[in-house]
């Protein structure tokens, strides 16, 4: 089984959404971790929009990358520019992939407008995760 880590700034939204989709699409082919360079807690709106997809993030925790520095990762995915630029060095020669998804936690407006931002980012991450898994035969 291969190890994959998804990194974001606070491990609260984008990396949590990606965690849910990678676990969903790869089934038992990947051991999926998500972490941040900081920990902000799992965003309740991320939990809400993923529950709309039938994916439960309510038991997820916000973790710091330093917890996983000894895990040999086959894939290291950064989902925001800040994490890519500021993450500590992760040893190993795993494939590194970067995609800067918009941060829905920064959305403003009515609750419905904010949720629309979360759903838009969710869809981008879903498409990315599905393609990643398919391209690698996982």
C-alpha positions in Angstrom: 0.0 0.0 0.0 1.3 3.5 -0.9 1.4 6.5 1.4 0.0 9.8 0.3 0.0 13.1 2.3 -2.0 16.2 1.5 -0.6 19.5 2.9 -2.3 22.8 3.4 -1.7 25.8 5.7 -4.0 24.9 8.5 -5.3 21.4 7.7 -8.9 22.7 8.0 -10.6 22.9 4.6 -8.8 22.0 1.3 -6.6 19.3 2.7 -9.6 17.8 4.6 -11.8 17.8 1.5 -8.9 16.2 -0.4 -8.4 13.6 2.3 -12.1 12.6 2.0 -11.9 12.2 -1.8 -8.6 10.4 -1.9 -9.9 7.9 0.6 -13.1 7.6 -1.4 -11.5 7.2 -4.9 -8.5 5.1 -3.9 -10.4 2.7 -1.6 -7.7 0.5 0.0 -5.0 1.4 -2.5 -3.6 4.3 -0.5 -2.9 5.2 3.1 -4.0 8.8 3.2 -2.8 11.4 5.6 -3.5 15.1 5.7 -1.7 17.8 7.6 -0.9 21.5 7.8 2.1 23.6 8.6 -0.2 24.9 11.4 -3.4 23.3 12.8 -6.7 25.3 12.7 -9.2 22.5 13.4 -11.5 21.0 10.8 -13.8 23.7 9.3 -17.5 22.9 10.0 -18.4 24.0 6.4 -15.9 21.5 5.0 -17.6 18.8 7.0 -21.0 20.0 5.8 -20.3 20.2 2.1 -18.6 16.8 2.2 -21.6 15.3 3.9 -23.6 16.4 0.9 -21.4 14.0 -1.1 -21.8 11.2 1.4 -18.3 11.5 2.8 -18.1 11.9 6.6 -15.2 14.2 7.8 -16.7 14.7 11.3 -14.1 12.4 12.9 -11.1 14.0 11.2 -8.6 15.9 13.1 -6.3 18.8 12.2 -2.7 17.5 12.2 0.7 19.2 11.9 3.1 17.9 9.3 5.8 17.3 12.0 3.7 14.4 13.2 4.5 12.5 9.9 8.1 13.3 9.1 9.1 9.7 9.6 6.4 8.3 7.2 7.8 7.3 3.8 5.5 9.1 1.4 5.0 7.9 -2.1 3.0 11.0 -3.0 3.2 14.5 -1.4 0.5 16.9 -2.5 0.3 20.5 -1.6 -3.1 22.2 -2.1 -2.1 25.8 -1.5 0.8 28.0 -2.4 1.5 29.0 1.2 2.0 25.3 2.3 4.2 24.6 -0.8 6.4 27.6 0.0 6.6 27.2 3.8 6.4 23.5 4.5 9.4 22.0 6.2 11.4 19.5 4.1 9.8 16.1 3.8 12.4 13.5 3.4 12.2 10.9 0.7 11.8 10.8 -3.0 8.0 10.6 -3.3 6.3 12.2 -6.2 5.5 15.8 -5.4 2.4 17.5 -6.9 1.2 21.0 -6.3 -2.2 22.6 -7.1 -3.3 25.9 -5.5 -7.0 25.5 -4.9 -9.0 28.6 -3.9 -9.4 28.9 -0.1 -13.2 28.8 0.7 -12.5 29.8 4.3 -11.7 33.2 3.0 -15.1 33.6 1.2 -17.4 36.4 2.4 -21.0 37.2 1.8 -24.2 35.4 2.9 -24.1 31.9 4.2 -25.3 30.6 0.9 -22.6 32.5 -1.0 -19.9 31.1 1.4 -21.2 27.6 1.0 -21.2 28.1 -2.8 -17.5 28.9 -2.5 -16.9 25.7 -0.5 -18.9 23.7 -3.1 -16.9 25.2 -6.0 -13.6 24.3 -4.3 -15.0 20.9 -3.4 -15.7 20.2 -7.0 -12.2 21.2 -8.1 -10.6 19.0 -5.5 -13.0 16.1 -6.4 -12.0 16.3 -10.1 -8.3 16.6 -9.2 -8.4 13.6 -6.8 -10.3 11.4 -9.2 -7.9 12.1 -12.0 -4.9 11.6 -9.8 -6.0 8.2 -8.7 -7.0 7.2 -12.2 -3.8 8.3 -13.8 -1.7 6.3 -11.4 -3.9 3.2 -11.6 -4.8 3.3 -7.9 
